Amino acid sequence: MRLSREYVDYMSKQILKRLAAEGIIAFDQPDYVNEVITQVMLDELSVEDRINAEVRKILDDYDEQMKHMGVSYEEMFKKVKRQLVRDRNVVL
């Protein structure tokens, strides 16, 4: 993930502050709501990291075959990642 937890927490607080100021939402427990929003944002931001880890695992299983066929790891990484993103309807 490219953003630190502290920055995501800051963004969450700012979003909640603006939504409350506009009267769009109201809440009694701002700390709890902020923690939930921060966690949701962190989960969404870490999707690419999880996909990258899965691609690495897949390619590790086919390492010998790729070497034998002379296939570039980087090329296959991009192709497998693109396919996983497409299959899961993920927006990166």
Protein Blocks (a to p, Z undefined) as FASTA:
>chain_A
ZZdfklmmmmmmmmmmmmmmnomaccfblmlmmmmmmmmmmmmmmmmmmmmmmmmmmmmm
mmmmmmmnopafklmmmmmmmmmmmmnopaZZ
